[in-house]
Amino acid sequence: MSADPLNRAGTPQRSTTSPPQSGSGASAIEVRRSARRRRTVSAYREGDRTVVLIPARMSEAEEKRWVNVMLDKLAAQESKRSLGDAELAERARRLSEQYFGGWARPATVRWVTNQNTRWGSCTPAEGSIRLSHRLQGMPEYVVDYVLLHELAHLLVPGHGPRFWRLLEAYPRTERARGYLEGVVAAARLPHVPGARDE
């Protein structure tokens, strides 16, 4: 399985997009068929969608089976990449060094399961940073943005102009904020019974 979008075998003959399978972690699944692809199936994440590349000759039943197999493989890969608390603290240290000259020095950085309305929190007096477990499995740039947001609070407690100037150093701030806003908006969408059966 290739997670590299440049490792595509041929131009797609047909491309279909469908709603996500439950637990897929993406908002859409795009299947691209290629006449040049003979036996291999691969998948990768592209923004908020999952792209599955299959041979053009596959039946609809084989397509459905392979899409599920590839979604499971991607989910397994992503869950292995989840950072533990020690790795999260090391990542925070590197980000502080890279973007804040090492000035933001948290005493603790950890995942928590009791934050369902915020992505992260910081207690500057204690030097503690907590990230919501809901971020696990999200793209790295999103986790990095939330870490940087909380690290910035160690230097500037509020959300004034000085705080936002600090975050301007991170080039993916707007993209990460947009991603998180999309996750929040998607969670508020009403469930339409039977919509997935169409």
C-alpha positions as a Markdown table, in Angstrom:
| # | Residue | x | y | z |
|---|---|---|---|---|
| 1 | Met | 0.0 | 0.0 | 0.0 |
| 2 | Ser | 1.3 | 3.4 | -0.9 |
| 3 | Ala | 0.5 | 6.5 | 1.0 |
| 4 | Asp | 2.3 | 8.7 | -1.6 |
| 5 | Pro | 0.0 | 10.5 | -3.9 |
| 6 | Leu | 2.8 | 10.7 | -6.5 |
| 7 | Asn | 3.0 | 7.0 | -6.7 |
| 8 | Arg | -0.1 | 6.6 | -8.9 |
| 9 | Ala | -0.2 | 4.0 | -11.6 |
| 10 | Gly | -1.9 | 5.8 | -14.5 |
| 11 | Thr | -4.6 | 8.3 | -15.0 |
| 12 | Pro | -7.9 | 7.4 | -13.4 |
| 13 | Gln | -10.5 | 6.0 | -15.8 |
| 14 | Arg | -13.4 | 6.6 | -13.4 |
| 15 | Ser | -13.6 | 8.4 | -10.1 |
| 16 | Thr | -16.4 | 8.1 | -7.6 |
| 17 | Thr | -16.8 | 9.8 | -4.3 |
| 18 | Ser | -18.9 | 8.5 | -1.5 |
| 19 | Pro | -19.7 | 9.5 | 2.1 |
| 20 | Pro | -17.3 | 8.1 | 4.7 |
| 21 | Gln | -17.6 | 4.7 | 6.2 |
| 22 | Ser | -18.3 | 4.9 | 9.9 |
| 23 | Gly | -15.0 | 5.4 | 11.7 |
| 24 | Ser | -13.0 | 6.1 | 8.5 |
| 25 | Gly | -11.7 | 9.5 | 9.9 |
| 26 | Ala | -12.3 | 11.3 | 6.5 |
| 27 | Ser | -15.3 | 13.2 | 5.2 |
| 28 | Ala | -15.3 | 11.5 | 1.8 |
| 29 | Ile | -13.9 | 8.5 | 0.0 |
| 30 | Glu | -12.8 | 8.9 | -3.6 |
| 31 | Val | -12.2 | 5.7 | -5.7 |
| 32 | Arg | -10.0 | 6.2 | -8.7 |
| 33 | Arg | -9.9 | 3.4 | -11.3 |
| 34 | Ser | -6.9 | 3.0 | -13.7 |
| 35 | Ala | -6.5 | 0.8 | -16.7 |
| 36 | Arg | -2.7 | 0.8 | -16.2 |
| 37 | Arg | -3.1 | -0.5 | -12.6 |
| 38 | Arg | -3.3 | -4.4 | -12.9 |
| 39 | Arg | -3.3 | -5.9 | -9.4 |
| 40 | Thr | -2.3 | -3.4 | -6.7 |
| 41 | Val | -4.6 | -1.3 | -4.6 |
| 42 | Ser | -3.3 | 1.7 | -2.6 |
| 43 | Ala | -4.8 | 4.5 | -0.5 |
| 44 | Tyr | -3.8 | 7.7 | 1.0 |
| 45 | Arg | -5.3 | 10.8 | 2.7 |
| 46 | Glu | -5.6 | 13.9 | 0.6 |
| 47 | Gly | -6.9 | 16.8 | 2.8 |
| 48 | Asp | -10.2 | 15.7 | 4.3 |
| 49 | Arg | -10.8 | 12.8 | 1.9 |
| 50 | Thr | -9.4 | 9.3 | 1.4 |
| 51 | Val | -8.3 | 8.4 | -2.1 |
| 52 | Val | -8.3 | 4.6 | -3.0 |
| 53 | Leu | -6.6 | 3.6 | -6.2 |
| 54 | Ile | -7.8 | 0.3 | -7.8 |
| 55 | Pro | -7.5 | -1.5 | -11.2 |
| 56 | Ala | -10.3 | -0.5 | -13.7 |
| 57 | Arg | -11.3 | -4.2 | -14.2 |
| 58 | Met | -12.5 | -4.6 | -10.5 |
| 59 | Ser | -16.1 | -5.4 | -10.0 |
| 60 | Glu | -18.3 | -3.2 | -7.7 |
| 61 | Ala | -18.2 | -5.9 | -5.0 |
| 62 | Glu | -14.4 | -6.1 | -5.1 |
| 63 | Glu | -14.2 | -2.3 | -5.0 |
| 64 | Lys | -16.4 | -2.2 | -1.9 |
| 65 | Arg | -14.3 | -4.9 | -0.2 |
| 66 | Trp | -11.0 | -3.2 | -1.1 |
| 67 | Val | -12.2 | 0.2 | 0.0 |
| 68 | Asn | -13.0 | -1.3 | 3.5 |
| 69 | Val | -9.7 | -3.1 | 3.6 |
| 70 | Met | -7.7 | 0.0 | 2.8 |
| 71 | Leu | -9.6 | 2.2 | 5.2 |
| 72 | Asp | -8.8 | -0.3 | 8.0 |
| 73 | Lys | -5.1 | -0.3 | 7.0 |
| 74 | Leu | -4.9 | 3.5 | 7.0 |
| 75 | Ala | -6.7 | 3.7 | 10.4 |
| 76 | Ala | -4.2 | 1.1 | 11.8 |
| 77 | Gln | -1.3 | 3.1 | 10.5 |
| 78 | Glu | -2.6 | 6.3 | 11.9 |
| 79 | Ser | -3.3 | 4.8 | 15.3 |
| 80 | Lys | 0.3 | 3.5 | 15.5 |
| 81 | Arg | 1.4 | 7.1 | 14.8 |
| 82 | Ser | -0.5 | 8.4 | 17.8 |
| 83 | Leu | 1.9 | 10.1 | 20.2 |
| 84 | Gly | 2.2 | 9.1 | 23.8 |
| 85 | Asp | 2.6 | 11.8 | 26.5 |
| 86 | Ala | 6.4 | 11.5 | 26.3 |
| 87 | Glu | 6.5 | 12.0 | 22.6 |
| 88 | Leu | 4.0 | 14.8 | 22.9 |
| 89 | Ala | 6.2 | 16.6 | 25.4 |
| 90 | Glu | 9.2 | 16.1 | 23.1 |
| 91 | Arg | 7.2 | 17.5 | 20.1 |
| 92 | Ala | 6.3 | 20.5 | 22.2 |
| 93 | Arg | 9.9 | 21.1 | 23.1 |
| 94 | Arg | 10.9 | 21.0 | 19.4 |
| 95 | Leu | 8.1 | 23.3 | 18.3 |
| 96 | Ser | 9.0 | 25.8 | 21.0 |
| 97 | Glu | 12.6 | 25.7 | 19.9 |
| 98 | Gln | 11.7 | 26.1 | 16.2 |
| 99 | Tyr | 9.0 | 28.8 | 16.5 |
| 100 | Phe | 9.5 | 30.5 | 19.9 |
| 101 | Gly | 13.3 | 30.3 | 20.3 |
| 102 | Gly | 12.8 | 27.8 | 23.1 |
| 103 | Trp | 11.2 | 30.4 | 25.4 |
| 104 | Ala | 8.0 | 28.4 | 26.0 |
| 105 | Arg | 9.0 | 25.6 | 28.4 |
| 106 | Pro | 6.1 | 23.5 | 29.7 |
| 107 | Ala | 6.5 | 21.5 | 32.8 |
| 108 | Thr | 4.0 | 18.9 | 31.6 |
| 109 | Val | 2.3 | 18.1 | 28.2 |
| 110 | Arg | -0.2 | 15.3 | 28.1 |
| 111 | Trp | -3.3 | 13.9 | 26.5 |
| 112 | Val | -6.6 | 14.1 | 28.5 |
| 113 | Thr | -10.0 | 12.6 | 27.9 |
| 114 | Asn | -12.1 | 15.2 | 29.8 |
| 115 | Gln | -11.9 | 18.0 | 27.2 |
| 116 | Asn | -14.8 | 17.6 | 24.9 |
| 117 | Thr | -15.5 | 21.3 | 24.1 |
| 118 | Arg | -11.9 | 22.5 | 23.6 |
| 119 | Trp | -8.9 | 21.1 | 21.7 |
| 120 | Gly | -6.3 | 22.1 | 24.3 |
| 121 | Ser | -5.8 | 24.0 | 27.5 |
| 122 | Cys | -2.9 | 25.6 | 29.3 |
| 123 | Thr | -2.3 | 26.6 | 32.9 |
| 124 | Pro | 0.6 | 29.1 | 32.6 |
| 125 | Ala | 1.2 | 29.3 | 36.4 |
| 126 | Glu | 1.8 | 25.5 | 36.5 |
| 127 | Gly | 3.3 | 25.3 | 33.1 |
| 128 | Ser | 0.9 | 22.5 | 32.2 |
| 129 | Ile | -0.5 | 21.8 | 28.7 |
| 130 | Arg | -3.3 | 19.4 | 28.1 |
| 131 | Leu | -4.5 | 18.3 | 24.6 |
| 132 | Ser | -7.9 | 16.7 | 24.0 |
| 133 | His | -7.7 | 13.0 | 23.0 |
| 134 | Arg | -10.0 | 14.0 | 20.1 |
| 135 | Leu | -6.9 | 15.3 | 18.3 |
| 136 | Gln | -5.4 | 11.8 | 18.1 |
| 137 | Gly | -5.4 | 10.6 | 14.6 |
| 138 | Met | -5.8 | 14.1 | 13.1 |
| 139 | Pro | -3.1 | 15.4 | 10.7 |
| 140 | Glu | 0.2 | 16.2 | 12.4 |
| 141 | Tyr | 0.0 | 19.9 | 11.3 |
| 142 | Val | -3.3 | 20.2 | 13.3 |
| 143 | Val | -1.8 | 18.7 | 16.5 |
| 144 | Asp | 1.3 | 20.9 | 16.0 |
| 145 | Tyr | -1.0 | 24.0 | 15.7 |
| 146 | Val | -2.8 | 23.2 | 18.9 |
| 147 | Leu | 0.5 | 22.5 | 20.7 |
| 148 | Leu | 1.9 | 25.8 | 19.5 |
| 149 | His | -1.4 | 27.6 | 20.5 |
| 150 | Glu | -1.0 | 26.3 | 24.1 |
| 151 | Leu | 2.8 | 26.9 | 24.1 |
| 152 | Ala | 2.1 | 30.5 | 23.1 |
| 153 | His | -0.1 | 30.8 | 26.2 |
| 154 | Leu | 3.0 | 30.1 | 28.3 |
| 155 | Leu | 4.4 | 33.4 | 26.9 |
| 156 | Val | 1.2 | 35.4 | 26.5 |
| 157 | Pro | -1.8 | 34.3 | 28.7 |
| 158 | Gly | -4.6 | 35.9 | 26.7 |
| 159 | His | -5.7 | 36.0 | 23.1 |
| 160 | Gly | -4.6 | 39.6 | 22.3 |
| 161 | Pro | -2.7 | 40.8 | 19.2 |
| 162 | Arg | 0.7 | 39.8 | 20.7 |
| 163 | Phe | -0.6 | 36.2 | 21.1 |
| 164 | Trp | -1.7 | 36.0 | 17.5 |
| 165 | Arg | 1.5 | 37.5 | 16.3 |
| 166 | Leu | 3.4 | 34.6 | 17.9 |
| 167 | Leu | 1.3 | 32.1 | 16.0 |
| 168 | Glu | 1.9 | 33.9 | 12.7 |
| 169 | Ala | 5.3 | 32.2 | 12.7 |
| 170 | Tyr | 3.6 | 28.8 | 12.1 |
| 171 | Pro | 2.9 | 28.6 | 8.3 |
| 172 | Arg | -0.1 | 26.3 | 8.7 |
| 173 | Thr | -2.0 | 28.2 | 11.3 |
| 174 | Glu | -4.9 | 29.2 | 9.0 |
| 175 | Arg | -5.1 | 25.7 | 7.5 |
| 176 | Ala | -5.2 | 24.0 | 10.9 |
| 177 | Arg | -7.8 | 26.4 | 12.2 |
| 178 | Gly | -9.9 | 25.7 | 9.1 |
| 179 | Tyr | -9.6 | 22.0 | 9.6 |
| 180 | Leu | -10.7 | 22.2 | 13.3 |
| 181 | Glu | -13.6 | 24.5 | 12.3 |
| 182 | Gly | -14.6 | 21.9 | 9.7 |
| 183 | Val | -14.6 | 19.1 | 12.3 |
| 184 | Val | -16.8 | 21.2 | 14.6 |
| 185 | Ala | -19.2 | 22.1 | 11.8 |
| 186 | Ala | -19.4 | 18.4 | 10.7 |
| 187 | Ala | -20.2 | 17.3 | 14.2 |
| 188 | Arg | -23.2 | 19.7 | 14.2 |
| 189 | Leu | -24.7 | 18.5 | 10.9 |
| 190 | Pro | -28.0 | 16.7 | 11.3 |
| 191 | His | -28.0 | 12.9 | 10.6 |
| 192 | Val | -30.3 | 12.1 | 7.7 |
| 193 | Pro | -31.7 | 8.6 | 8.2 |
| 194 | Gly | -31.0 | 6.4 | 5.2 |
| 195 | Ala | -28.6 | 8.9 | 3.5 |
| 196 | Arg | -25.8 | 6.4 | 3.4 |
| 197 | Asp | -28.0 | 3.8 | 1.7 |
| 198 | Glu | -28.5 | 5.8 | -1.4 |
